[in-house]
Amino acid sequence: MLTTIAIILLVLWLFGFIVFPVLGGFIHILLIIAIIFFLIRIIRGENPLK
């Protein structure tokens, strides 16, 4: 599930650069949140790709 969210955020982030430069900041915030959740799962010892 986390992988799916990360992929969706990555696509939206790239889409933001190409189509909506104004919304790029919002997409960056979502991408950073996804990375933080990914790192928390790694620190807890859970499988981050599950």
N, C-alpha and C positions, 0 to 999 in steps of 0.2 A: 504494500500500500504506500509506504513511504517513497519507494522508487517511482511509483506512478505519479505521486504529487511532485517529486523532484523533476521528472521529465516534463510534466505539464508546465511547471514554473519556468523551466529552461526555455521551452518553446514560447511561452508568453513573453519572457524576457527578450528573446531574439525578435519576436514579432513587434515588441515595443520599440526596439531600436529602428526597425525598418519602417513601420507605419505610423506609430504614435510617439514621437520623441517626447511629448509633454508627459505622457504616462510612464515614461521610463523609470522615474524615481520610485513610483509605486511598485513596479515590477521588481526593482532592485531590493526593496524592503521585503517583499514576499520571498525572493530568492534567499536572502540572508536568514529569514526565519526558518526556511526549509533546511538550510545548512546547519543551523543551530540545533534543530530537532534531530538531525542526522548524527551530529556529534554527541548529543546527550544519549542517544541509543548506544553509540559505541562506548562511551564512558561507563554506562550501566552494565555493559557486557552482553547486551542483546544483539541479535543478528540485525544489522542495519538495513539489509536488503529484503527482509521478510515482510 
